[in-house]
Amino acid sequence: MKLEMKLGVVLCMIALVAGAEDLPLRLIPFPREVKETGGLCDLAACRFLVAGEEATLRAGRSLVREFERELEMRPALKTDGAMPAYTLVVGEAGADLALELPSQGGDEAYALEVTPSGAVVRGRGMAGLRHGVQTLRQLLYANRRGTRIPTLSIRDYPALKWRGFQDDITRGPSPKLDTLTREVDLAELTKQNFFTYYLEYQYAYPSHPNIGPEDGSFTPEELTHLVDYAAERGVEILGCQQAFGHMGHIVQSEAYAHLAENHRVLTPAKEETYTFLDDLFGDQIPHLDCELFNVCCDEVGGLGEGPAQAMVEKLGTGAVYARHMNRVHELVSGEYGKRMMMWGDIILKHPEQLDKIPQDTVMLTWAYSAWPNYDKQIIPFAESGYDFFVCPGVSGWRRLIPDLSVATTNIRNFVRDGVEHGAMGMLNTSWDDTGDNFNAVTWHGLLWGAECAWNASTTPLDAFNRRAGGVLFGEPGDHFGQAIELLAQTHALAGMEGMNQKRFWNLAPTKCTVSEEVTLRQARALKRLIEPALDHLRQAQSDARRNADLLDYFIYEAKRMQLIADRDLGFLDALDAYRRASRPGVPRDRTQNLVAAAGDQVKALRDRHQALKDEYIALWHRENKPYALSRPLGHFDGLLETCDDLVARFARALDGLASGEPLPSPRDAGLEIEEPGVRNTEPVYKTAAAPFASATWAAEGCSRRFGIEVHSGKNPRQDYVVETELHASMVPRMNGATLYEIDPESGAQRPIPHQMLQDDSARLVFRVDGRMPEESCRSYYLYCGEEAMVPVSAPGAVLCSEITKDRVWIENDLIRILIGAEGAHIYRWEVRELDHLDLTHPGESAWSGFADLGRQLRVEPYDLELVADGPLLVRVRATTESGAVKIIDAFAGVPWVRVSMIPATGWYWNYDLVDNFAADRATPGRYLFSDGKTGPVGRAADAIRAQIKSAGVRWSAKTRDDGLLLALITPGQSVEHTVGPGAGSGGVGVQIGNSRVSHVINVGGMADRAPQAWLDDLERTWSLEAEPEIVVYRDERINTTETP
């Protein structure tokens, strides 16, 4: 057994070494010029380091530390006055090696030669020497095989002069000094020459000791230590103090409320503001050596709402802003001798004031979206002669783990454009907007920023990812990079809200994102990414030779993402078990087992939340001071309270069963699955006989019947189409079935049309004719027999008249529509009463027609499946390879179609023919919104300028004097609707940013009554926020009310 174990270890080590040899050089940033010479240098023979001067020798101390860590040896340090300046020799390599330095890069340029006998590093200045030493360090720990590293020749220099990153230390987490010095170590290792912090109030100001929290303030002593620590490593600490906006914590306190312009902005109207800022600057700047200092002054919304109102009214917002910046400049540059930096967002909104900003100001131009170019952020400053930094971001704010896809694109393209237009440097930003994200998970983005700023964004991302694990953790493989590539895909998953922290904190166990089916699919898609990502992260940590503790944070956040998926699956599984237990005919012991197992499942999920809370506390204390921990812990407590409530509901149901009580329905127990984006087709089953069980037996040849009630709920309903599932025990009796409505006064029964759908379950479809007032009820009997029954004909029956792979024609007595496979658009909508007038913009591709979802879904091919073929309902289910679903329902006798979308969408447009309603056409129309706003439809010639918008409404419409109406309804959802003149300017649509709609009603035809009343009725009828309740009673045998 021992021999087998040893052999396994040897084979594993051979595999790891082979994997490492297959990988390219792991260096970040990668050198601009590198030539491998095919040999190996044995570092075990390099017993000393030689430098020409003491300063050069100090630069090599990090290399000595690397020898001690990796090889457990300490080379002797020597000086040799005859050696060229800024040269360091390792081992026996000759100092006289002909190292040709690059002509570019100034003092930061360096050359490195590794020979079989040692290595030589030479810089044009001290900075270049330091960079060469960092490359040699990375060769030593990330590219070493045993004690040997590859021989090679490198010539290297940076694209940008200033390269660094920021840690937000002021909106929650207050990092410990050890965390900050570790970030400086990262900057040194990756050849970044500055580190900065973002500061609003979490500083121990000697002049204002009441501002900074005692348990969460950066102290002057810590700042001094950090400056000295960084200087030894060739890194500058660039100071920062917010000086205009984002001052809410200060101005909302009683002591400083008189300095407020509004709840978050300092007022520029009081001289005391500048005395106060002078104090804040004076408490920091004397501790800083860097020539630059950032005063921020971004996002000053509401300027002019307070004491500066008269000033803004007289001079304008831009002029008041520029005046404030000049006052701040007098303090920072005039009094303290620093070069002022400022965020550029506000002055870009007031370009006429740009030349009022002192010319020596360094502009920090920022943007964090993944755009193809950033000319709008850069060119105004470049053309005006200002020095500027480009400031991308790691996209970690508000997220469990940074949005790696957005961050890598943003950093790469912004830096690329900055280099092209002469940027002075790059500041890679990290923000803590919600105060609950960890710092360690930003390190991938920080390294990518170092890579791009050095190499002008020329490095392929996949190559970088293969190197990242070696440089950060010393792992011999690339498990970290593979994990990153999986995690980068999670933010775009439907239903995951971009992996925002709120996706984890907001727990509603009974509520689906859209539907039960969608929630399950979304959760499984997340698991397919997260579980292999976790495997890679754990393997990377197992293999790591340094910084392994940082991987605890990546693993932790991946576990939170995993729990999102597991709890979505687990809660639904438990609720479904309860639903199955509550259905008629389930034996009592089976019911108890289902409920008990479901309760245990929920308890296990609750315990996982508790474990993650405990781990969060430990990880927080490793990075941060105690301040602000209470906020995320409050979120955890909310999660646990929600879980405990759910556990208690299951326990109450189980206790009731033990006492002999019947199991409450899922709705009564608070355990009903809520599907906000789809109709609830699950009825409430009653074990009692129907209240109208004394009604005569109306259907001959039927041996059983089921009482059904439709309760309208709080909304009135008009011609509501019921769709309800039937329990499996009822399905075998559906060979012959007929549906009767019971007159509430006489008790007489009349047969009505119905339709049966058979997919995963049996569903009954019928229409409740006429108007149902709110809180009213209609009663029915479904009679079942063994023989087929003669169906009752449906007035205005709907049918599918043609179906192929690429198109489906559907028609009833009022409309005829064509559904195409591209985008699942409705490419034709013909109104029969107007001689088959087609309302849609002509064409059968791209955005033409109705039901356009924009972007990729506009042109993505859908598979079209007919799942219901009339006579009351025709349903087409359209799906894409990416998992998007569009369900199109057409009904008998009505000129409207219901469309459901999975995932929900923020863009839905019906593009109609401009001749239909445009003001400059023969039949001009009027627009109408659900809030009553109305007026003439705009001119087609005015294009998009003719659009009319109304926010917080539930429908939009265009009408004509002859009764033609085109409308879009978002039932139960008040959003911004838009009406356009037609064609590419849109007919009726929603284009609503962060809001989403999951189902809409498209109306196109002749209105038979006032449009306002008709559309209001339709909206209330189909609102999913107040659906009718369908009750199914136990089945009755002929001449008895006993259960069969």
N, C-alpha and C positions, 0 to 999 in steps of 0.2 A: 504493500500500500504506500509506504514512504517513497519507494522508488518511483511509483506512478505519479505521486504528487510532485516530486522534484522534476520529473520529466515534463509534467504539465507546465510547471513554472518556467522551465527553460524554453519550451516551445512558445509560451506566451511572450517571453522577453524577446525571442527571435522575431516573432511577428511584429512586436512594437518597434524594434530597431528597423526591420524591413520597411514598415510603414513610414518611419521617419525618413529613411533614405529616399523613399519615393516622393517625398514632399520637397518643394523648392526651398530656397533660403527663406527662413522666417525672420524678416527684418521689418520694422515699422518705425518711421516711414522707410519705404524701400529706396535704396540708393539710386541716383540718377544714372550713374555709370558703374557697372559691376562686371568683372570678368573673373570667372572661376578658372583656376589654373590646374585643377585636377589632382592636387596633392593634399596632404594632411599635415597639420601642425600639432605636435604633442605638447599640450600645455603643461603636463607634469614636469617637463624638462625646463620650463621657464621659471627660474628661481629668483629673478629680480626684475624690477622696473627701473629704467634710467631716464632722467629728464635733465634738460639743460639748466633749469632754474627751479627755485622752490615753488613758485606759483604754478608752473606746469606740473610739478609733482603733486601738488594739491588736487589738480584736476583729475589725476589718476587714482585718487583714493577710492572712488566708487568702484573702479576696476579691481582694486585690492580686495574690497569687500566681496566682490563677486567671486574671486578666487577662493576666499575663505568659505563662502556659502556652498559653492558648487564642488570644489576640489579638496576642501579641508586643508588648504595650504596657504601660506602667507608669503608672497614674494617680497624680497627685500627692496627697499626704496633707496635709490641712489641719485645723485646729481652729477652732471658732467658739464662743466662750463664751456667745453668746446662744441657742445651739441647745438644744432640750429634751434632757433626760438620756436616755441610752441610745438615741440616734438617730444614724443614719448615712445620709448623703445621697450618692448616686452621680450625677455629672453635674449637670445644671441643674434637676433636680426640686426643688421648693420644700420646705424643711424645715418649713414651716408647713402642709403638707398635713394635712387633717383625718383622721388615722389613728386609728380607734377600736379600742382594744385589747379583746380578749375579757375578760369578767368572770371567767372561770375560768383556772386554770393558774398562778396566782401569778406569781412572777418569771420563769417560763419562757414566759409568754404573749408573743406578738409579733404585729405587723401589718406587711405589706409591700405597697407600692404601686409598680407599674411603669407609668410614663407614657411617652409618646413622647420626652420630653426626659431621662429618667433614672429613678432609683428611690430610694425612701425606705424604710428599715427602722427600726422602733421596737420596743423591748421594754419590758415592765414592769420588768424588771431586766436585769442583764448577761447572765444565762442566756438570756432571751428574745431579746435582741439577737443573741447568737451563733447561736441557732436560725434567726433570720431571715436572717442572713448565709449560713448553709448552704443555705437554700432558694434564695437568689439565686445562689450558686455552682452549684447543680444546674441552674438555669435557664440559666446561662451556658454550661455545657459539654454538657448533655444535651438542651437544648431550643432551641439556637441554630441559626438559619438564616443562614449567612454571618456577619455581625456583629450580627444582630438577634435579639432575644428578644421573646416576646409580651407585650403590656401586660395587666396583671391587678391584681386586688386580693385579698389574702389576710389572713385572721384565723385564728390557729392557737394551739393549746396541747396539752399531753400529757394522756393519761388516767392515767398512773402517774407518781409522783414520781421513783422510782429506776428507771433503765432501763440495762441493761448486759449484758455477756457475759463468758465465762470461757475461758481457754486452759489446758489441762492441760499443765503444763511438767515433770511429774515421773514419768512412767511410760514413759520412752523418749526421744522427741524433746525436746531442750532448745533452744527457739527462740533464735535470735540476737536481739540488741537491735534490729536493724533490723526483724525480723519483729514484735516487740512494739510498736515505735513505729508501724508500719504499721497494726496493729490499733487503736491509739489514733486514728490518722487516720480509720479507718473509723467508730469510735464518734463522733468529732466530726462527720463528714459526715452521719451518719444520726441525729443528735440524741440519741445515747445518752450518758449523763452519768457512767458509770463503766465501768471495765474491771478485771477481776480475773484472777488466775492461781490454779491449783490446785497445791499444793505438799505433797509428803511429805518428800523428802530431797534433791532436786537444787538445793541452795542452798549457797553458800560460807559456812557458819556460822563466824564468827570464833571463837566459843567451842568449837566442835566441828569443827575443820577436816578430820577424818578421815571425815566423813559424806558430803559432796557429792563427786561425781566431778570430777576436775580438768578433764576435757575436756567437761563437760556440766552445769555448775552456774551458776545465776543468781547474780550477785555483788551485794554491797551497793552497789557503785559503779553497776552497771547499774540497780538498783532506784531509786537516787537520781535518776539521769538520767531514768528513765522517769517518775517522779513529777513532775519539773520540766517535762518535755516535755508531759505530759498536762495539767498545770495551765495552761499557756499556751493550751491548746485547750478549756478548760472541761470537762475530763474528770478524774475522780478515780480514783486507783489504790487499789482495795480489797484489802487484804492478806489472806493466807490461810496457815494452817499446820495441817496435820492433827495432831490431838492425842489420838487414842485408837486407833481402828482404822486399817487400811491403813498400818501402820508396819512391815511385814514387812522391808523392805530394811534398816531400822535394827536391829530387835530380833533379826534373824537373824545379825547380825555379832557377832563375839566380844566386842567392846568394850561392847556394850549388851545382850547376851543376858540379863543378870540383871534387866533391866527388862521382860522379856517375860511376858505372861499366856499367850500361845500364839504360834504362828509369825507372827502378823500384828497382834497387839493389845498395847498397853502395859498393864502391870498397874496397877490403881489401889490396890494393896495396899502399895506402898512409897512412902515419903516422897520418895525420890530421884527418882521419876517426876516429881514436881512441880518439883523443882529443875531437872531436865533440861528440862521444858517451859518454865520461866522463862527458861532460856538461849536456847532456840529463839525464843521471843517477843522477847526482848531483842535478838536479832541482826537482827530485821526491823522491829518496830513503830516504833522511833525514826526510821526513814527514811520513814514514811508520814504523810500529812496527813489522810487520810480518817478520819472519826469511827467507821467500822465496821471490824470485823476478824472474819474467819471462822475458827473453830477446828474446823470439820467434825464430827468425832466420830460418824461414821456407820458402819454395818455392822460392829458389834463382836461378830461371831459367836464363840462359845467363851468368853465372859466367865464366869469361874468354873472354867476348866480348869486354871489355874495357881495362883500365890500368892494370888489372891483367892477361892479356893474356899470357905474358911471364912466369909468375909465374905458371899459370895453365898448360902451355905446359911443364914446367920443372918438377913440382911436381904432377900434376894430380888434378882434381876437388875436389876429396874427401880430399886430404891432405891440399889443400888451405882452404877448409871449416873447417877442424879440427883446422888448425892454427888460423883462425879467432875466433873460439869458445874459444880457450885458451886465446887469447887476451881479449876477452869480460869477461871471467871468472876472469882474473887478476883484472879487474875493479870492477866487481860486488862483488866478494868474497874477493879479496885482499884489495881493497880500501874501500868498503862500508860494508863489513862484512855480506853480504847476501848470502844465498845458491842459486846458479843459477839454474833456470829451463829453458828448451829449448824444442821446438817442435822437435819430433823425426823423421820426414819424410825424411829429407836429409841424416842424418847419416845412416838410414836404407838402403839407396841406395848405401852406401859406407861402408859395414860392416867391411872391412879391416881396416878402420880408427876408429872404435868404441872405441878401447882401448886407443886412443889418447885423448879422451874427459876426463877431470878430473872426477875421480870416485865419487866425492861428488855431481856431477850434478844430478838433478832430471829430468828424461826424461818424456816429455809429449807426449804420443803416441796417435795419433788421427785417426779416421776413422768415416765416417758419413753415410755409406750405411747400409742397413738392411741385414747383413750377419749372417749366422748361428753360426760362431765363429770368433774370432779375434786373433788367435794364431800367425799369421804372424806379427801382430803389437806388440805383448806382449813378446813372448818367447825370441827374441834376447836380449832384455833388462833384462828380468828376469834371463836368464842363464849367463849374463855377470856381474851380481852383482850390477846393477844400481837400485836405487830406481826409481819408475815410477808411474805416474798417468795415468789412462785411461781417454780418453777425447772424449766422444760421443757428439752428438749435437741434438738440438731441431728441426732441419730441417726447420727453418723458413726463412732462407735467400732466397731472390729472390721470395718468395711466398706470396700470399695474406694472407694465414693462414698456419701455419706449416704443413708439411706433417706428420700428427700424426701417421699414420701407420708405416712409415719408422722410425720416431723418437723413438717411443715406443719400437720397435724391436731393434734398434741400441743401445739405452741406456740400455735396459735389458740385452742383450747378451754381450755387451762390459764390463759392470760392473760385470756381473756373471763371465766372464773369468778373469777379473782383480782380483777379490777376490780369485779365484782358484789359481792364480799364484803369489799371495802375493803383490798386488798393494798397494802402499802407500796411494792412494786416488783416487777420481774422480773429474774431472773438466768438468762440463756439459757446452757446449759452445753454444753461440748464436751469429750469425754473421749478419752484415748489408751490404752484398755485393753490393746491388744496391742502398742502401741509402734511400729506400722509404717504408720499412716495420716498423710496430709499435712494441714496446717492450711488451705491455700488453698481446698480443696473444701468447707469449711464455710461459706463466705461467703454463699451463698444463704440458708442457714438463719439466719445472724446478721442479715442484712438483714430477713428475714421477722419475726424477733423484734422488731427496731426498729419495724417497721410496726405490729405488733399491740400493742405496749406503748404506742405513741403514740395509736393510734386505737381502742383497746379491742376489737381483733379484728373490726372491721366491714368491713375491706377484702376484696373478692373476690380469691381467689388468682390467678385468670387475669388479672385486671387488674394485680396486682402483678408477675406474671411478664412481662407485656408491658413493664413499666417497668424491670425489674431490669437488663437489659443496658445501657440508656442511662445509668443512674445509676452502675453499677459500672465500665463500660468506655467510656462515651461513644459506643457504637455507634449509628448512625442508625436501624437497624431493631430487630427483636426476636429475632434468631437465638439469643441466649443463653437467652431465655425458652422458645423452642421446644425447644431442646436439653434444658432442665431438665424440661419436661413429658414428653419421651420417656424420659429417664433415670429419672424417678419411677416409670415402669411396670416397670422391670427387676427390682426387688427381689421383686415378687410372682410372677415367672415360676417355673413348676415346674422343679425341678432345679437352681436357682441359689443355693439356701441363703441367700436374702435378700442376695445379693451380699456375703456375709461374706468377709473376707480369705482364710479357709481354702479357699473355693471356687477361688481362684487358686493358693494354695500347695500344696494336696493334689492331686497329679497321679498318677493311676493310668491310664496310656494304654490298657491293655487292658480296663479295667473300666468298664462302663456304669453310669449312675445307676440305671436299672431294667432297660432293655432297649436293644438297638441302635436299634430304631425310635424309642423314646421319646427317647433321647439325641440322635438326629439332629433330631427335631422340636423339642426344647427348644433346641438350638443355633441352629437356623434362626429360631426365635422371637426369640432374643436378637439375632441379626444384624439382623432387621427393625427393631429399635429402635435398636441401637447405631450402625449405619452412617449413617442420617440424622442422628442426634444428633451424631456426629463431624463430619459436613458442616456442621451449624449452628455447632458450636463453632469450627471452623476459619474459617468466614466471620465469626463474631463477632470472632475474634482479628484477622483481616485488617482489619476495619472499626474496631477499637478505637482510641481516641485516648488511653487511659490504662489502666493496670493490665493491659495485654495479657499480661504475663508470668504473671499469675495463671491465665490460661486454659491455660497449659502444663500445669498440674496437673489441671484438668478433662479436657483432651485425653489426658493420660497415663493417668489412671484409666479413661477410656473405651476406650483402646487395650488396657488389660489385660482389660477386659470383652470386647472384641472378640476377643482372643486365646483367652479361655475358649471362645468359640463356635468359632473357627477350629480350635483344636487338637482339640476334641471331634469336629468333622467330619473334620479331616485325619487324625488317628490312626485313626479308624474306617475311613476310606477306604483308608489304607495297609494296615491289618490285613485288610480285606476283599479287597484285591488279593492279599495273601499267601494268604488262604483260597482264592480262586479259582485261584491258581497251583498250589495243593497238590492240587486235585481230579484225579481220574483222567482221562486222555485229553488233557491239555493239552500241546501240543508243547513241547519243551525250550526252544527260543528264545523262545517266548511266556512260559514260566515265568520265564526269566532277565530278560526285559524288565519283567514285572510286579513282580518282587522288587526290581530295581534302581530303578525309578520310585518304588516305595513307600519304599525307603530314602532316596532324595533328598527325598521329601516330608517325612519325619520329620526329616531334617537341617535343612531349611528352617524347620520349626517350632522346632527347638532353637535356631537362630540368632536367631529372633525373641525368645525368652526372654533370650538373652544381650544383645540390643540393649536390651530393657526394663530389664535389670539395670544396664547402663551409664547409661541415662537416669535411673533411680531414684537412683543415687549423685549425679548432678549436681543433681537437684531437691532431694535431702536437704540438700546443702551450701548451697544457696541459702536454705533456711528455717532450718536447724538447725546446732548445734554437732556435732562428730564423735561424741559419746557416743551409744551404743546403736545405731549404724548396723550393727554386726556382726550383730544379730539378723535383720533382714530380709535382709541379704546371705547369711546362712546358709540362709534359706528359698530364695533364688534358687539357691544352690549345690546344694541338694537337687533343685530342678527340673531343673537342667542335668545333674546326675548321672543322674536318671531318663531324661531324653532321650538322653543318651549311651549308656546301657544299651540302650535300644531301638534306636538306630542300630547298635550293635554286634551285636545279634541279627540284624538284616537283613543286615549285612555278613558274618556267619558263614555264613548261609544261602547268600548269593551266592558266597562263596568255595568252599563245598562243591559248588555246582552247577558252578563253573568246574573243579573237580577231578574231575568226573564222578560225584559222589555224588548219591543221590536227595534231593529236597527233603524235609526233616523235616516232619512234620505240624504244624499250628499249635500244638497242645498241646505237642509235644516241643520245638518251637523257642521256647516261651514267648511265642507270638504269637497265642494264641487269644482271641477276644473273649469276655469274661466278662459275663454278663447276670444279676446277682444277683436280679433281681425276676421273672424268667421262666424257664421250663424251657429247657434247652439241647437243641434239636432237631437240631443239626448233628452228624452221626455222624463217627466217625473212618474215613476211607477207606483201605483197604489195597490195594496193587497186587498182593499175593500171592494165591494161591488160599487158600480157607478151610482150616483145619486138618483139617476133616472132609470134604474134597473127594472122598474115596474112597466116600462114601455113595452108595447106589444112587439111580437117578433115579426119583423117586416119582410125579411128576405127568405123566400122559400128555397129549400135545398141547402141551406147553410145550418150547420149544427152548432156553431159557436159564434160569439160576437164579443167585441172589445169596446167598452165605453171610452170615448175620447173627449176631452174638453180643451178648448183653446181660450186662454185667458189673455186679454189684450194688454194688461199691465197699465202703466201710467200714461202710455201714449194711445191716442186713437189710431185705428188702422183702417185702411181703405184697400179692399180687394187683396188682402194679404195672402201670400202663397205659403202654405205650411209645408215644411219638409222635416219629418221626424223619423228617427230610427225605431225599428221594431225589434223586440227581444228575440233571441234565437229560437226560443220555444214557440214563437208565433209563426216563424218563417215556413215550416212545413205545411201550414194550413193556408198558404197563400195561393194554392192552385186555383181556387175560385174565391174571389173576394169582391165585395161591393160596399160602397160607402154611402151612408144615409145621414142627412142632417135632421135634427129633431127640432121642431118648432117649439119655442119656449112656452108658448101659451097653450096651444092645443095638444101638444105632444105628438102631433102627426110627423111622420118621417117621409122624407123625399130623397130619392137617389141623386147623387151628384157625381161629377167626373172625378176620377183620381188616377194616379199613376204610381207604379212601383219601380223603384230603382234597386238594382242588385249590383253591388260592388263588394267591398269588404263586409258590408252589412246590408240588411234590407231596409229600405227607406220608403215611407209613404209620403206622397205629394198630393196636395189638394188645395183649392183656393177657397178662402172664406169670402164669399161674395158680398159686395156692398160695404157699408161702413160699420165698424165696431167702435162704439164710444170707449173712452178710457175706463179701465177697471170693469170691463164687461166680459161676458163669457158666451161662447157658442158650444153646443153639444152635438156629438156625432156617435154613430155606431159603425164599426167596421165588422161586417159579417163575413165569415169564412166557411168555405165548404170544399169538398173534394173535386167538384166539377167546375169547369170554367164557366164564368158568368159573362153575360152580354155587357160589354162596357157601355157606360153612359158617355155620349159624345160631348166633346168640349167645344164650346163656342169659340170661334177664332183660333182653332187649334194651331199649335206651332209644330213645325217639323224641320228635319234636315233634308233638304231637297237634293244635295249633292255633296260628296266628300271625296277628296283625294289626299295624297300626301301633303300637298302644298296649299290647299284651300278647302273651306267649308262654306256652303251656302245654307242659310237658315231663313225661314220665312213664316209669318203668320198672316192674318187678314189685313194688317195695317202696314207692316214694314218687311223689307227683304234685305238681309245683310250678308256681306262676304268677309270672311276671316281669312287672312293670309298667314303663311308660315313665318315670314320675315317680321320679327317683332311681335307676332300675334296681333297685328293691327286689324282693325275693322276697316277694310279698304273701300267698301261700298255700303251706303245706308240709303236704301231707296224707300221713298214714301209713296205707297200705292195710291192714296187719294189724290196725289198731284202727278198722276201719270208716271209713276216710278221715278220721280225726281231724286237724283243722287245728291245727298247733302255734303258729301266729303270732297275735300280737295282732290282733284284727279291724280291718279297714279297708284301704283301698287308696289312701292318700294320706299325706303328711307322714311321720312316723317309724314308722308301723305296719309290721309285718312284719320280715323279716331283711335283712341286708346294707345297713344304714343307715350312711352316711358323714358325717352331720351337716352343719351349716351350709348353704352354698349348694347343695352336691351332694345334699343331702337332697331338695330340691324341683326341682332343675334337670331339664328334660326330656331324656331320652336317646333317640337313634335306635336301634332294636333291629334287629339283622341276624343272621339264622341262617346260620352259616358251616359247620356240620357237623350232619348230621341222622340220626346213628345208623348202625348198630345198637350200636356200642360207645361212641360219644361223641356227645353233642349239645352244640354250642357256640353261645352267643349272644354276639355282640360288641355292646356298648352304648357309644355315644359321644355326647358333648355338643358344642355349638358352641364351648365354651371349650377343647376338646381333651382333656377327661377321658375315660378309657376304663375300662370294667368288663367283664371277660370271665368268663362264667359257664359252667362245664363240668359236665355231668351224665353219669354213666357207667352202663353196664349192670350190673344185679344188685347195686347197693350203695345204702345209704340216706344217702349224703353227696354234697355238691356242692362243687366247688372254685371260688373267686372270686379273680380277679387284678385289681388296681387300678393304674391309671396316671393321676396320680402315686400313689406310696405314701401311705398315710394313717396318721394317729395316732388315728383314731376309727373304730371298726367295731362295730356293735351288732346283735344279734339280739333283737328284742322279742317275747317269746312270751306266750301267754295265761296269766294268773295262775292259772287253774284247773288248769293242768298240774302244777305243782310247789310252789306256795306253801304255807307251813306252816298257814295258816288256811283252806285249801281241803280238799276231800274226799280228794285224793290227794297228800299231802305228799311231798316228795322230799328228796334229799340233794345237797349240792354236793361236787365233787371237782376237785382241781387236779393237774397233772402231778407236783408235788412230794409228792403223797400227802396234802396237807391236805384234810380232809373234815369234814362236819358237816351239820346240818339246814338246808335252804333257809329263808330268813327269811319273815316274815309280810308279806303284801301291804299290810296296814294300816299297817306301819311305813315303807312307801314306800322312798325312797332310803337311809334309815338301815339298811335290811335288807341292803344290799349287802355282799358279802364280797370282799375283794381279796387277791391273792397276786402278789408281784413275782417277776420272773425265772423265769416258768414258760412252758411251750409249749402248754398247753391248759387249758381250763376246761370243766366239765360239770355238768349236773344229771341225776340218775338217780331212777328209781322202782323199787319192789319188783317190779312186773310186767315190768320190763326196758326200759321206755321211757327213752330217753336223748336229751338235747339237748346238743351240745358245739360248741365253737369251738376250732380248732387253728391255731396260727401256726407252720407247719413251719420248723424251723431258726432261729427267732427267740425268744429268751427275753425276754419283756416282762411288764408287769403286766396280768393278766387280772382281770375282775370278774364275779361272779355275783350276779344280783338275783332278786327274787321273781317278776318278770314285769311286763308292761304298761310304763308309762312309767319304771319303776325298772329296767328292763332284764332280759333273760334271761341271756345270756352275751355278753361284749363286751370290747373293749380301748379304753381311753381314756388315751393314754400320752404326752401332751405332746410333747416333742421327738423321741421315737422314732417310727419309721414301719414299717408292715408293707405288703408288696406283694402277698401272696397268703395266703389262709386256706382252711381246710376247714371247711365247715358240716356237722354231723352231726345227723340227726334221724330216729329210728326205733327199732326194737327191737334191743337188743344180743343177739348170739348167743353171746357169751362175756363174761368179766369185763371191765368197762369200762376199767380201768387198762391191761391188756395190749392190748386192742383199740386204744385211742386212742394208746398209745405206738407200736404198730406203724404206725398211719396217719401219725403225725408223722414217724417215721424214713423211711417209704416216700416221703413227698412233700417231704422237706427239700431245699431247693435248695443248701444248703451242701455237700452230698456226693451229687451226682446220679449215677445209673448211667451207665456209658459204653456207647455203642452203636457197634459196629464193623461196617462193611459191607465185605465182600471183593469182589475183582474178579469180574465175571460169568463164568460157565462155560457153554460150549456142551454140548449133549447128546453124551455119549460122549467128551468131551475136556475138558481144563482149560486150553486155550489162550484167550488174550484175543481176542475177535472183532475 
